[in-house]
């Protein structure tokens, strides 16, 4: 490759969706902790975080539509999403006791299970378990997997399609 040639890495749509999922979880966490509004947070992420360099780290380009749909969908459907998560948790673990990051992961994953029937359950579960692994080394990824699995069986049937 000559000095004038540049490499242009191809970022697959799946990678852009994965980056959008991670950004959506971070935005939902921020909204939960800081009490920020959806329009404010989405605008901040789209202007300053998605595909940008922050503190020396470059964020992978995220699918902005996917990001917006998850964040706004979770906010819009939270009254339907939270009871599904609560029912899938152990009786002695109310949703309010769950770590804010785990809560954001579960809300985003549940939204996709409900609304994105074109995306297989296995893809949704795997993506959100991986996000949990990025933040936690303990039991949290297993909890995310178990809860999303229970919700998937409830909303998409035993075959989990």
Secondary structure, 3 states (H helix, E strand, C coil): CCCCCCCCCCCCHHHHHHHHHHHHHHHHHHHHHHCCCHHHHHHHHHHHCCCCEECCEECCCCCHHHHHHHHHHHHHHHHHHHHHHHHHCCCCCCHHHCCHHHHHHHHHHHHHHHHCCCCCHHHHHHHHHHHHHHHCCCCHHHHHHHHHHHHHHHHHCCCCC
